[in-house]
Amino acid sequence: MKSYITLFIFILISSLSFGQCDEIALTTEANFTAEYISDGQTYRALLVDDQMAEFNSIFFGGTTYRIAASSGKLKGIVFNVLDQNRNVLFTSSDYQNADFWDFKVENTINCIIEAHLDQSVQNSGCAVVLIGFKE
């Protein structure tokens, strides 16, 4: 009986967490204007303390992109874009944890997107990253 209660609590907490991520994803989409089209992916991770999520993406040469990130709290997420050698191409912390970044890629490049929570704002939550491109 005790294991059923534990299982029920785990399922309840998990479903609430994923519901939170869905809500954050919807608010993150607001950073995409009509000129940007989503790549169709929602990159998300539940983070606690100093955990970091890592996502991989390919950016194609000649295309303008927008990366939008949110944790549901204003300025609550820091995201970094790195090349394959882990050189930092952009960090939102240099721009007061900006919600999005627009950039144009000259040559096709594989990138790593890191996301972590700003510990001064929140210690746990869902990190959502969306990528869109200009038509």
N, C-alpha and C positions, 0 to 999 in steps of 0.2 A: 504494500500500500504506500509506503514511504517513497519508493522509487517512482510510483505513478505521480505523486504530488510533485516531486522534483522534476520529472519530465514535463509535466504541465506548466510549471513555472518557467522552465527553460524555453519551451515553445512560445509561451506568452511574451516573454522578454524579447525573443528573437523576432517575432512578428511585429512588435512595437518598434524595434530598431529599424527593420526594413521599411516600415511605414514612414518613419522619420526620414530615411534616406530618399524615399519617393517624393516626399514633400519638399525636401531640400533640392532635389533634382528639378522639380517644377519651378522653384524660385530662381534657380541658377539659369534656366532657359530664358528668363527675362533679359539676360545680358546679350542675347542674340537678337539683333535687329533683323528686319526683313531681308537685308542684303546678305546675311549669313545663313548657310544651311548646315545643320548638324551632320556629323559623320555617322550618326545613327547609333553610336555607342554612349553608354553612361558608365563612366569609370567611378566606382564608389568603394569606400572601405570604412569599416567601423574602427575608430582609433581611440586608444587610451594612452594618456600621459604623453611620452615622447615618441610613440610609434610613428613610423613613416610608411606611407603607401607609395608604391612605385608602379607606373604604367608605361607601356612602350607604345610608340606611334611612329608612323612614317609620314613625313611631310614632303609633298611633291613640289619640285622646282617650278617657279612661275606662279605659284598660288599664294593668295593671302589668307591667313588663318586667324581665328580668334580662339583662345583658350580661356574658358571661364571656370572659376572654382568657388566653392562655397562650403561652409560648415553649418549654415543656418544662423550664425551669429555675425554681426557686422565686424569685418576685419578679423574673423576668427580662423582663417586658414592661410597658410603660407605655401606657395607652390613654386617649384623651380623647374626649369627646362634645361636639360643637359644633353650634350652630344654623346656619341658612343664611347668616347674617351673620358666621359664624366666631367668635361669642361662645362662650366655654368654659362649658358647662353642668356638666361633671364632668371631673375628671382623677384617675386612680388614683394619681398621684404624691403627691397630698395625703393619701392613705390607705395609705402604705407599699406602693405597687404592688399594691393589693388585686386578687384574682383575679376578682372579679365585683362588680357594682353593681346593686341593685334600685331601681326608681323607678316612679312612676305619672305618666302624662301626662294633663293636664286637657284639652288641645286637641290635635288632630292636628298633627304637626310633622315636617318633613323635617330629618334630622340627618346630620351627617358624623361618622364614627368614625375617629379616627386611631390607629394603633398603631405603636410603635417599640420597639426593644430598649433595655433599661437597659444602657448601655455599661459600667457597673461590674460587671455580672453576666456578660454575654456580648457578643461583637462580631458574631456572625452566627448565623442560625438562622431557624426558621420561626415566624411569628406567626400565631396562630389566634384568631379572634373568633367567638363564637356568640351568637345573640340568641334569647331565649325569652320567652314571655308566660304569664301566669297564667290558668288556666281560670276 
